Amino acid sequence: MTNQGNAYGLWWLVILNSAVFLVFAFSFFKPQTRRDWRTFGSFAAFIVALFVEMYGFPLTIYLLSGWLSTRYPQLDLLSHDAGHLWSTLFGLQGDPHFNVPHIVSNVLIIAGFFLLARSWTVLYKAQTSHTLATSGPYARMRHPQYVAFVVIMFGFLLQWPTLLTLLMFPVLLVMYARLAIAEENDMRREFGDIYEAYAARTPRFFPRIWGTGHAGNNTNA
């Protein structure tokens, strides 16, 4: 077993990384309503839980240490590389920062933040004009901001899976789905037939690759 040194107990990195990603997300999402804060708060909990295990205390590695030590005796459980469990489980060789799961995770995280930024631009214009957001990402799906958060979280799961975040992920999927339905009910009350027509031509979460809805600068709370 090689010893790469204890990569944990670095709480300043937990605070720094959590702050960077949450400030970044906050600058794009800009929560205003109670529902916005619930969305952002759940995402924040996921991010903090992730970085606590990445740099603070490796709870997942600790709980799986017996099984990991038996199956992978050469693995240094206190090294940073050991936290990249997909690399270990799939027998990937080399630096885990350059393997396929890690590269795909980076692409998903960047794409998620890009979608979040694009969505907020459209939503902000719609909110200031008191219309329905139907252009940009909203022309292809009704809830691009929720999709953006899910894509970012899934990207992090590919990069650094933990038992806690793996348990949180399906719970957050259900939560975001319920928030989306509640949001749609609000939009129906506010915009009536206009929203019904928009919903009929625009998928809720999974965008239609070919063809778009009728574009316009219009609010989706």
Backbone as numpy.savetxt, mean C-alpha at the origin, in Angstrom:
# Nx Ny Nz CAx CAy CAz Cx Cy Cz
27.32 -21.06 9.77 26.47 -19.87 9.77 27.35 -18.62 9.77
27.13 -17.76 8.82 27.91 -16.52 8.77 27.25 -15.48 9.64
28.06 -14.62 10.22 27.53 -13.59 11.09 27.71 -12.23 10.44
26.62 -11.62 10.03 26.65 -10.31 9.38 26.35 -9.20 10.37
26.25 -9.55 11.65 25.98 -8.52 12.65 24.49 -8.34 12.87
24.15 -7.85 14.05 22.75 -7.62 14.40 22.22 -6.42 13.64
21.22 -6.67 12.78 20.67 -5.59 11.95 19.44 -4.96 12.60
19.17 -5.28 13.87 17.96 -4.80 14.52 18.28 -3.92 15.73
17.24 -3.40 16.34 17.43 -2.45 17.43 17.77 -1.06 16.93
17.60 -0.84 15.63 17.92 0.46 15.01 16.65 1.31 14.98
16.23 1.76 16.14 14.94 2.45 16.25 14.94 3.80 15.56
16.11 4.40 15.42 16.16 5.67 14.69 15.81 5.46 13.21
16.17 4.27 12.67 15.78 3.96 11.29 14.30 3.66 11.18
13.73 3.07 12.22 12.28 2.83 12.24 11.56 4.17 12.15
11.97 5.12 12.98 11.32 6.43 13.01 11.56 7.17 11.70
12.80 7.15 11.21 13.13 7.89 9.99 12.37 7.36 8.78
12.41 6.04 8.57 11.73 5.45 7.41 10.22 5.60 7.50
9.66 5.38 8.68 8.21 5.56 8.85 7.82 7.00 8.53
8.59 7.95 9.06 8.28 9.37 8.84 8.37 9.73 7.37
9.41 9.26 6.69 9.59 9.60 5.27 8.42 9.10 4.44
8.05 7.83 4.61 6.98 7.27 3.79 5.62 7.86 4.16
5.39 8.13 5.43 4.09 8.68 5.83 3.96 10.13 5.40
5.02 10.90 5.51 4.97 12.29 5.03 4.77 12.31 3.52
5.45 11.41 2.84 5.31 11.30 1.38 3.86 10.98 1.01
3.29 9.98 1.68 1.90 9.59 1.40 0.94 10.70 1.78
1.19 11.34 2.92 0.32 12.43 3.39 0.31 13.58 2.39
1.47 13.89 1.82 1.55 15.01 0.88 0.74 14.76 -0.38
0.56 13.46 -0.74 -0.23 13.11 -1.91 -1.71 12.95 -1.57
-1.98 12.35 -0.41 -3.37 12.01 -0.06 -4.12 13.17 0.59
-3.44 13.92 1.44 -4.01 15.09 2.11 -5.40 14.79 2.71
-5.46 13.93 3.73 -6.76 13.56 4.32 -7.50 14.77 4.87
-8.81 14.81 4.62 -9.64 15.91 5.09 -10.83 15.41 5.90
-11.54 14.44 5.35 -12.72 13.93 6.02 -12.34 12.83 7.01
-13.31 12.45 7.86 -13.08 11.36 8.81 -12.74 10.07 8.07
-13.40 9.86 6.95 -13.12 8.66 6.15 -11.69 8.70 5.60
-11.23 9.87 5.16 -9.85 10.01 4.69 -8.86 9.65 5.78
-9.13 10.12 6.99 -8.21 9.86 8.09 -8.19 8.38 8.47
-9.33 7.70 8.35 -9.37 6.26 8.61 -8.53 5.53 7.57
-8.64 5.95 6.32 -7.85 5.34 5.26 -6.37 5.53 5.50
-5.99 6.77 5.79 -4.58 7.07 6.00 -4.06 6.43 7.29
-4.88 6.43 8.34 -4.47 5.85 9.61 -4.17 4.37 9.50
-5.00 3.63 8.77 -4.76 2.20 8.61 -3.49 1.95 7.80
-3.27 2.78 6.79 -2.04 2.66 6.01 -0.83 2.97 6.89
-0.94 3.99 7.74 0.16 4.35 8.63 0.49 3.21 9.59
-0.54 2.54 10.12 -0.31 1.41 11.02 0.45 0.30 10.33
0.10 0.04 9.07 0.79 -0.98 8.28 2.26 -0.62 8.11
2.53 0.64 7.74 3.90 1.08 7.48 4.74 1.02 8.75
4.19 1.49 9.86 4.94 1.46 11.12 5.24 0.02 11.54
4.24 -0.87 11.42 4.45 -2.28 11.77 5.54 -2.89 10.90
5.55 -2.51 9.64 6.56 -3.02 8.71 7.97 -2.61 9.13
8.17 -1.32 9.38 9.51 -0.85 9.68 9.98 -1.23 11.09
9.04 -1.45 12.00 9.42 -1.95 13.32 10.10 -3.31 13.17
9.53 -4.16 12.32 10.13 -5.48 12.12 11.35 -5.42 11.22
11.40 -4.45 10.34 12.52 -4.36 9.42 13.81 -3.90 10.12
13.64 -2.97 11.09 14.83 -2.40 11.74 14.79 -2.44 13.27
13.61 -2.63 13.85 13.50 -2.60 15.30 13.62 -3.96 15.95
12.51 -4.69 15.96 12.51 -6.03 16.56 11.91 -7.02 15.57
12.65 -8.05 15.16 12.19 -9.00 14.15 11.23 -10.05 14.72
10.01 -9.65 15.00 9.06 -10.56 15.63 8.83 -11.81 14.79
8.68 -11.64 13.48 8.43 -12.78 12.60 9.60 -13.75 12.63
10.82 -13.21 12.52 12.01 -14.06 12.57 12.09 -14.77 13.91
11.76 -14.07 14.98 11.80 -14.66 16.33 10.81 -15.82 16.43
9.58 -15.61 15.95 8.57 -16.65 16.06 8.87 -17.86 15.18
9.54 -17.61 14.06 9.86 -18.69 13.12 11.29 -19.20 13.28
12.00 -18.72 14.31 13.43 -19.02 14.43 13.71 -20.52 14.52
12.88 -21.25 15.26 13.11 -22.70 15.37 13.02 -23.40 14.04
11.96 -23.11 13.30 11.75 -23.73 11.99 12.83 -23.28 10.99
13.15 -21.98 11.01 14.15 -21.46 10.08 15.54 -22.05 10.37
15.89 -22.16 11.66 17.19 -22.70 12.02 17.34 -24.15 11.59
16.23 -24.90 11.69 16.27 -26.31 11.31 16.36 -26.49 9.80
15.56 -25.71 9.08 15.50 -25.87 7.63 16.61 -25.14 6.90
17.06 -24.01 7.46 18.11 -23.22 6.82 19.23 -22.97 7.84
20.00 -24.00 8.19 21.02 -23.88 9.25 22.10 -22.86 8.93
22.30 -22.55 7.64 23.33 -21.61 7.25 22.87 -20.16 7.39
21.61 -19.94 7.69 21.04 -18.61 7.72 21.39 -17.88 9.01
21.89 -16.65 8.88 22.15 -15.80 10.04 20.86 -15.04 10.34
20.13 -15.48 11.34 18.81 -14.95 11.61 18.81 -13.48 12.02
19.93 -12.98 12.52 19.99 -11.58 12.94 20.53 -10.65 11.86
20.78 -11.19 10.66 21.24 -10.35 9.56 20.04 -9.70 8.88
20.28 -8.60 8.21 19.21 -7.91 7.50 18.67 -8.78 6.35
19.58 -9.48 5.68 19.16 -10.30 4.53 18.16 -11.38 4.93
18.24 -11.86 6.17 17.34 -12.92 6.61 15.89 -12.45 6.64
15.69 -11.15 6.77 14.33 -10.61 6.79 13.64 -10.68 5.45
14.43 -10.85 4.38 13.84 -11.00 3.04 13.42 -12.46 2.89
12.32 -12.80 3.53 11.93 -14.20 3.65 11.61 -14.86 2.31
11.10 -14.08 1.34 10.79 -14.71 0.06 12.06 -15.26 -0.58
13.18 -14.54 -0.43 14.44 -15.02 -0.99 14.85 -16.35 -0.35
14.68 -16.42 0.96 15.02 -17.65 1.68 14.10 -18.79 1.30
12.79 -18.53 1.33 11.81 -19.60 1.08 11.87 -20.12 -0.35
12.18 -19.24 -1.32 12.24 -19.66 -2.72 13.65 -20.05 -3.15
14.59 -20.01 -2.21 15.95 -20.44 -2.52 16.67 -19.54 -3.50
16.36 -18.24 -3.48 17.00 -17.30 -4.39 18.41 -16.98 -3.91
19.33 -16.91 -4.84 20.73 -16.67 -4.51 21.10 -15.21 -4.73
22.19 -14.79 -4.10 22.69 -13.43 -4.30 22.04 -12.42 -3.37
22.38 -11.17 -3.60 21.85 -10.08 -2.79 20.34 -9.98 -2.97
19.55 -10.13 -1.88 18.09 -10.09 -2.02 17.57 -8.75 -2.52
18.37 -7.70 -2.41 17.92 -6.38 -2.89 17.86 -6.32 -4.41
18.45 -7.31 -5.08 18.47 -7.30 -6.54 17.76 -8.51 -7.15
17.00 -9.24 -6.33 16.26 -10.37 -6.90 14.91 -9.90 -7.43
14.21 -10.80 -8.09 12.96 -10.44 -8.77 11.90 -9.89 -7.82
11.60 -10.55 -6.67 10.57 -10.00 -5.77 10.88 -8.59 -5.32
12.15 -8.30 -5.02 12.50 -6.96 -4.54 12.35 -5.93 -5.65
12.77 -6.26 -6.85 12.64 -5.33 -7.97 11.17 -5.06 -8.28
10.37 -6.14 -8.31 8.93 -5.96 -8.55 8.30 -5.12 -7.44
8.74 -5.33 -6.20 8.19 -4.56 -5.09 8.48 -3.08 -5.26
9.70 -2.74 -5.68 10.03 -1.33 -5.89 9.17 -0.71 -6.98
8.93 -1.47 -8.05 8.09 -0.98 -9.14 6.68 -0.71 -8.64
6.13 -1.65 -7.86 4.78 -1.49 -7.33 4.67 -0.31 -6.37
5.67 -0.13 -5.51 5.63 0.97 -4.55 5.67 2.31 -5.27
6.56 2.44 -6.25 6.66 3.68 -7.02 5.37 3.92 -7.80
4.84 2.86 -8.42 3.59 2.99 -9.19 2.44 3.40 -8.27
2.41 2.84 -7.06 1.35 3.19 -6.12 1.39 4.65 -5.72
2.58 5.16 -5.43 2.70 6.57 -5.07 2.37 7.48 -6.26
2.75 7.05 -7.46 2.42 7.82 -8.66 0.91 7.90 -8.86
0.23 6.75 -8.70 -1.22 6.73 -8.82 -1.88 7.58 -7.75
-1.34 7.55 -6.54 -1.88 8.36 -5.44 -1.77 9.85 -5.77
-0.62 10.25 -6.31 -0.41 11.65 -6.66 -1.34 12.09 -7.79
-1.47 11.26 -8.83 -2.35 11.59 -9.96 -3.80 11.68 -9.50
-4.20 10.78 -8.63 -5.58 10.76 -8.15 -5.90 12.01 -7.35
-4.97 12.41 -6.48 -5.23 13.58 -5.65 -5.36 14.85 -6.50
-4.57 14.97 -7.56 -4.65 16.14 -8.44 -6.05 16.28 -9.01
-6.60 15.16 -9.50 -7.95 15.18 -10.08 -8.98 15.44 -8.99
-8.82 14.78 -7.85 -9.79 14.90 -6.77 -9.83 16.31 -6.21
-8.67 16.93 -6.07 -8.62 18.29 -5.53 -9.38 19.27 -6.43
-9.17 19.15 -7.74 -9.89 20.03 -8.68 -11.40 19.80 -8.60
-11.78 18.53 -8.45 -13.21 18.22 -8.36 -13.81 18.77 -7.08
-13.09 18.64 -5.98 -13.61 19.12 -4.71 -13.76 20.64 -4.70
-12.81 21.33 -5.29 -12.89 22.80 -5.30 -14.01 23.30 -6.20
-14.37 22.51 -7.21 -15.45 22.91 -8.12 -16.78 22.22 -7.77
-16.78 21.39 -6.73 -17.98 20.68 -6.28 -18.61 19.87 -7.41
-17.74 19.13 -8.10 -18.20 18.24 -9.17 -17.71 16.82 -8.89
-18.02 15.92 -9.81 -17.66 14.51 -9.64 -16.36 14.21 -10.36
-15.41 13.59 -9.68 -14.11 13.26 -10.28 -14.26 12.09 -11.25
-14.08 12.37 -12.53 -14.21 11.30 -13.53 -13.08 11.32 -14.55
-12.10 12.17 -14.39 -10.99 12.24 -15.34 -9.75 11.58 -14.75
-8.69 11.49 -15.57 -7.45 10.88 -15.10 -7.68 9.45 -14.62
-7.11 9.07 -13.48 -7.31 7.71 -12.97 -8.79 7.39 -12.71
-9.58 8.43 -12.38 -11.00 8.21 -12.11 -11.78 7.85 -13.36
-11.19 8.02 -14.53 -11.85 7.61 -15.77 -11.77 6.10 -15.95
-10.85 5.45 -15.25 -10.66 4.01 -15.41 -11.12 3.19 -14.21
-11.18 3.81 -13.04 -11.69 3.13 -11.85 -12.25 4.16 -10.88
-13.20 3.73 -10.06 -13.90 4.67 -9.20 -13.13 5.02 -7.94
-12.16 4.18 -7.54 -11.46 4.42 -6.28 -9.94 4.25 -6.45
-9.32 5.07 -7.29 -7.88 4.90 -7.52 -7.03 5.14 -6.28
-7.49 5.99 -5.35 -6.68 6.25 -4.16 -6.60 5.01 -3.27
-7.72 4.29 -3.10 -7.69 3.06 -2.33 -6.81 2.02 -3.02
-6.93 1.94 -4.34 -6.11 1.00 -5.10 -4.63 1.34 -4.93
-4.30 2.62 -4.91 -2.90 3.04 -4.75 -2.34 2.57 -3.42
-3.11 2.74 -2.34 -2.64 2.28 -1.02 -2.44 0.77 -1.01
-3.34 0.03 -1.63 -3.23 -1.43 -1.66 -2.00 -1.86 -2.46
-1.75 -1.20 -3.59 -0.58 -1.53 -4.41 0.71 -1.28 -3.64
0.78 -0.16 -2.91 1.97 0.15 -2.11 2.18 -0.91 -1.04
1.11 -1.27 -0.32 1.23 -2.26 0.74 1.63 -3.63 0.18
1.05 -4.00 -0.96 1.41 -5.28 -1.57 2.88 -5.27 -1.99
3.35 -4.12 -2.48 4.75 -3.99 -2.84 5.66 -4.23 -1.64
5.29 -3.66 -0.51 6.09 -3.87 0.70 6.04 -5.32 1.18
4.91 -5.99 0.98 4.81 -7.41 1.35 5.75 -8.27 0.51
5.93 -7.90 -0.75 6.87 -8.62 -1.60 8.31 -8.37 -1.15
8.54 -7.19 -0.63 9.89 -6.81 -0.23 10.28 -7.36 1.14
9.33 -7.27 2.09 9.66 -7.66 3.47 8.41 -8.21 4.16
8.09 -9.48 3.95 6.88 -10.04 4.56 7.05 -10.25 6.06
6.03 -9.93 6.82 6.01 -10.21 8.26 4.66 -10.82 8.59
4.60 -11.55 9.68 3.34 -12.17 10.07 2.27 -11.12 10.34
2.67 -10.01 10.99 1.71 -8.97 11.33 1.15 -8.28 10.09
2.02 -7.89 9.17 1.53 -7.20 7.98 0.77 -8.15 7.05
1.15 -9.43 7.04 0.39 -10.41 6.25 -1.01 -10.59 6.81
-1.15 -10.50 8.14 -2.47 -10.58 8.76 -3.25 -9.28 8.55
-2.56 -8.15 8.59 -3.22 -6.86 8.42 -3.74 -6.66 7.00
-3.02 -7.18 6.02 -3.33 -6.89 4.62 -4.77 -7.27 4.23
-5.23 -8.52 4.45 -6.62 -8.83 4.08 -7.64 -8.04 4.88
-7.31 -7.73 6.13 -8.23 -6.91 6.94 -8.37 -5.52 6.32
-7.25 -4.95 5.87 -7.29 -3.62 5.25 -8.00 -3.66 3.91
-7.88 -4.77 3.18 -8.62 -4.90 1.92 -10.12 -4.82 2.17
-10.59 -5.53 3.18 -12.02 -5.50 3.52 -12.42 -4.10 3.98
-11.58 -3.47 4.79 -11.86 -2.13 5.29 -11.98 -1.14 4.14
-11.04 -1.17 3.20 -11.07 -0.24 2.08 -12.27 -0.51 1.18
-12.63 -1.78 1.02 -13.81 -2.10 0.21 -15.07 -1.51 0.85
-15.19 -1.62 2.17 -16.35 -1.05 2.86 -16.37 0.47 2.79
-15.19 1.08 2.92 -15.11 2.53 2.81 -15.50 2.98 1.40
-15.10 2.21 0.40 -15.45 2.56 -0.98 -16.95 2.50 -1.19
-17.59 1.48 -0.64 -19.05 1.36 -0.79 -19.76 2.49 -0.06
-19.28 2.84 1.14 -19.87 3.96 1.88 -19.70 5.26 1.11
-18.53 5.43 0.49 -18.27 6.62 -0.32 -19.22 6.69 -1.51
-19.45 5.55 -2.14 -20.35 5.52 -3.29 -21.77 5.89 -2.89
-22.21 5.44 -1.73 -23.54 5.80 -1.25 -23.66 7.32 -1.04
-22.59 7.92 -0.53 -22.58 9.38 -0.36 -22.66 10.08 -1.71
-21.93 9.57 -2.68 -21.93 10.17 -4.01 -23.29 10.03 -4.69
-23.95 8.91 -4.47 -25.29 8.73 -5.05 -26.27 9.74 -4.47
-26.16 9.98 -3.16 -27.05 10.97 -2.54 -26.76 12.38 -3.05
-25.48 12.65 -3.31 -25.12 14.01 -3.72 -25.32 14.26 -5.21
-25.00 13.25 -6.05 -25.01 13.48 -7.49 -26.08 12.68 -8.24
-26.76 11.76 -7.56 -27.89 11.05 -8.16 -27.56 10.34 -9.45
-28.33 10.64 -10.51 -28.20 9.95 -11.79 -26.83 10.16 -12.44
-26.21 11.29 -12.17 -24.88 11.54 -12.74 -23.88 10.50 -12.23
-23.96 10.22 -10.93 -23.05 9.22 -10.38 -23.44 7.82 -10.85
-24.73 7.54 -10.96 -25.17 6.22 -11.43 -24.62 5.95 -12.83
-24.65 6.96 -13.70 -24.14 6.78 -15.05 -22.62 6.56 -15.03
-21.94 7.30 -14.19 -20.48 7.15 -14.05 -20.14 5.76 -13.52
-20.85 5.31 -12.49 -20.58 3.99 -11.90 -20.88 2.87 -12.89
-21.86 3.07 -13.75 -22.23 2.03 -14.71 -21.15 1.80 -15.75
-20.37 2.83 -16.05 -19.36 2.69 -17.11 -17.94 2.55 -16.55
-17.77 2.71 -15.23 -16.43 2.72 -14.65 -16.29 1.65 -13.58
-15.35 0.72 -13.71 -15.16 -0.33 -12.70 -14.80 0.26 -11.34
-15.09 -0.48 -10.30 -14.83 0.01 -8.94 -13.33 0.01 -8.62
-12.66 -1.12 -8.79 -11.25 -1.23 -8.41 -10.33 -1.65 -9.55
-10.80 -2.54 -10.41 -9.94 -3.09 -11.45 -10.17 -2.33 -12.76
-9.19 -1.54 -13.18 -9.41 -0.66 -14.34 -9.61 -1.43 -15.63
-10.42 -0.86 -16.48 -10.61 -1.38 -17.81 -9.44 -0.90 -18.65
-8.67 -1.83 -19.20 -7.45 -1.46 -19.92 -7.77 -0.71 -21.20
-8.76 -1.20 -21.93 -9.11 -0.57 -23.20 -10.38 0.22 -23.04
-10.34 1.48 -23.45 -11.53 2.32 -23.36 -11.62 3.00 -22.02
-12.17 4.17 -21.99 -12.34 4.93 -20.75 -13.76 5.44 -20.66
-14.11 5.86 -19.48 -15.37 6.52 -19.30 -15.30 7.92 -19.86
-16.43 8.62 -19.91 -16.45 9.99 -20.38 -15.69 10.87 -19.40
-14.63 11.50 -19.87 -13.77 12.28 -18.98 -14.42 13.60 -18.62
-14.06 14.06 -17.45 -14.54 15.36 -17.00 -13.94 15.65 -15.66
-13.90 16.90 -15.29 -13.36 17.25 -13.98 -14.49 17.28 -12.99
-14.59 16.20 -12.35 -15.75 16.10 -11.52 -15.47 15.63 -10.16
-16.84 15.29 -7.65 -16.13 14.94 -6.45 -16.36 13.50 -6.11
-15.40 12.90 -5.66 -15.45 11.56 -5.11 -14.83 11.71 -3.75
-15.58 11.71 -2.70 -15.09 12.16 -1.40 -13.86 11.39 -0.97
